[in-house]
Amino acid sequence: MAADSPDFESTIMELLVLAGSARSSALMALQQARAGEFNASAAHMADSKEAVQQAHRIQTRLISLDEGCGKLPINLITVHAQDHLMNAMVIQDLADDMIELFRRQAQRETAL
């Protein structure tokens, strides 16, 4: 895949879409957990994690094409896609912890 090819651009766009999907699913998981819908929350987190895995595979492929030599261009959309992916991963980590807190809170309320 050449850096100036339509395939390169579509690959970056795919990375961006997957990262955005992962972020949205993690945030939806948080909303569901806040509402006490833990099965739905788990399903959204699974979707989020799958999207990150797919995005990470694309990222790894791009890194291997670049070979650390600057063969691939760094442009605004590439940086934007990477930023979205990293944000999605951070949101996933925080969402996992917050969902567990919501779960514990719900268990305590049920026990009372």
Secondary structure, DSSP 8 states (H G I E B T S, - for coil): --TTSHHHHHHHHHHHHHHHHHHHHHHHHHHHHHTT-HHHHHHHHHHHHHHHHHHHHHHHHHHHHHTTTT-S---HHHHHHHHHHHHHHHHHHHHHHHHHHHHHHHHHHHH-
